[in-house]
Structure formats: C-alpha cells, structure tokens
Amino acid sequence: MAGSSTPATQALTKAKVDFRVHSYQHDPSSASYGTEAVDALAGQLGLQPGQIFKTLVVKTSDGALAVAVLPVPTKLSLKAAAAALGAGKAVMADQADAQRSTGYVLGGISPLGQRKRLATVVDSSAVDWDRVLCSAGRRGLEIDLDPADLVRLTGAVLAPITAG
C-alpha cells in the first residue's frame, strides 16, 4: 500500500512478521483517535471493537516513560499498569514527552518502531484474539497482526491493565 511505510511497518518487515496495514480517512476534528479507528474499521473488517488497541504513554514514579497497549473501548488503570511495569505509581505522560520519545505524533503512536524502545505492557485480553490492530505510526493507519508478535517485538509484559 502506497504511503504505508512507517518505522512500525519497517520493524515488522525486518522481523519477517505477517501483518496487514489498513487505512481510513482521519478526521482532524476527531475527539478520540481510537474511537475513530474503531468506527472506521471494526464493521468494515468484521472485527470486534476490543480487537483494536490504543497505545498510551505513561510516566512511572521513577520518571521513566513506558507504554500501555489496551483495547480502545476500555480505560487504562494507571495503578495496574504501574504494577505490571514494576513501578509504585504511573501517570499519563506529557504529550510532548510522549511524542519526542516515541518519534510519533499523538493519535499515531505505535507500540512498534519507536525512536527509543520503552518498557511496554499489553493488556492480557490481546491473547484472546487471533489478530489485533494497533497504530501503524500515523493517524488513519493501523497494523493488523498476531498479538503474540506484538508482545514479542515490543518485549511487553502481559497483564490486565484496564479499569473496571
């Protein structure tokens, strides 16, 4: 697909991982990038909303940035994410820090191919699916891959990190 090469897709290609890229028209006025992806792709691809994951950057109590990957329809439990990352506490990272560290813009942060590889936790529900989608590193672009590959290539810990 023309225009679908990003550091994330390049990392997957280099690792010889089976993946597909799906694009949709990004609306700059969208209030939620994740919901926009679900609305655009779930029905079109015959997926459940819980198969489409968002990437959030958090800051742990020791000042390190880390990544939490969880289903779009859910909310992140900062307490659970901190515990999974071995930290006492976590807060949402400053947007500028998240963008600078990952090399991606907000709404297009991928857990793969980041400028600086961050500690990562993927919600344990990912392994309930044969395939999951996550950002390909650009707004309006998603990667469809085996969740085991996502976990392996990010060096992630699997843990329940959703609230409620």
N, C-alpha and C positions, 0 to 999 in steps of 0.2 A: 504494500500500500504506500503510495507516494506520500511523503511528509510524515511518515510514522516512525522515523528513526530518532530515538532519544537515547540518553545514557542507559535508561532502563531496558529498552529493547536490545540495545547493543550488548548489555551484560547477559541477557538471556540467550542471544545468538552465540556469543562467545562460550557460554556454558553448555551449548548444544541442547537447550531445553525446548520442548514442544510448547509453543504458545501461539495465540492469535491476538491480533490487535483489532479493536472495534472503535469506531469513531462516531461522534454525534456532534451536532451543531451546538456549541457552547453559547449560552446567552449571558453576556456580560452583566446583565442586571439580576442574574440569579442570586437568591439569598443563601442557597445551600448547594455547594458543588456536588456533594454526594447524592443528595436528593435528585438533582438534575440528571446525574448519571443513571440512577435507578429508573426515573421516569422515562428517560430516553432509550434505555437498553433492556430492562427486565422483560417487558412484554415482547419486544422485537426479537429477542434471543430465546424466549421461553425460560427465563430464569426467575428464581425467587429473589425478592429484594435482599434477603440475608446472604446471598451469594456475592453481592457486590460490596467490597470493603473500602473503607476510607483509611487514610493514613494521617495520623495526628502526631505532632512533635511535642514532647513534654520535657520539662526540666526537672531533674531529680534533686533531692536535698543536698547532694554533694556538688551541685552546679553543672552536672553533665546533661547534655541533651540526649534523648532517646526517642524511639519511635514506637507508637502503638497502632496496630492494624486491627480494625474491628468492623463488623457489618454496619453498613450505612444506617439502617433503621434503629440502631442501638446507641446508647450513650456510654461514654467511657467512664469507668470507675477509676479515678486517679489513685485511690487507695490500693485497689487490686493491681493496677499497672505498676505502682511503686513496689509492691511486694514481689511481683513477678520479676522485676528488674533488680531486686536485692537492695532497694533504697528505702529509707524511712518514710519518704514523702515525695510526691510529684505534683507539679502544677503545669498548666498549659504553658508552653514556651512562647516567648515573644515572637511575633510573626517575622520580624526582620532577622532574628537569630535563626529561626527555622529555615527561612529561605537561603540565607547565607551559608549555613552549614550543609544543607542538602543539595544546593545548586538548582533547586526547583522553585517555581512560583507557587504561592498559596493557591490551593484548588487543583494543583497539578503535582503535588509532592508524591513521588513514588517511593515505596519502601526499597526499591531496587535501583542500582546505579547511582547512588548518592555520591556527592562530591567527597564527603567524609562518612565512612560507614559508621552508623550509630547503633548502639545496643537496641535490639528490637524485640518486642513481644507481640505475638499474633494471637488473637482470641481463639481459644480452643475449638470454637464452633466451625472454624475453617475446615477441619478434617472431616466434618460431616458431609462435605460436598466433594463430588468428583472434580469439579472445576470451580474456581473463584475468579472474580475480576478485581483488579486494583488499578490505580492510576498508572499510566504508561509514562508519566512525567510531563504531561501537557494537559491543560484544560480541554475537555472534549475527546480525550484519548484514553482508552482502557486496555489493559492486558488481561487476557483470559488464559489461566494456567492451572496446573495441578497444585493444590495447596501444599503438598509435600515439597514441591520445587520452591515455592515461595519461602517456606520455613527454612529449607536447606540453604538457599542462596543468600538469605538475609542473616543467617546464623541465629534465627529467632528462637525464643523460648515460647512454648505454647502454654497459655494459661487463660482461665476465664477472667476477662477484664471488662466485662460490660456491667453497667449499673442496673439494679433492679432485676 
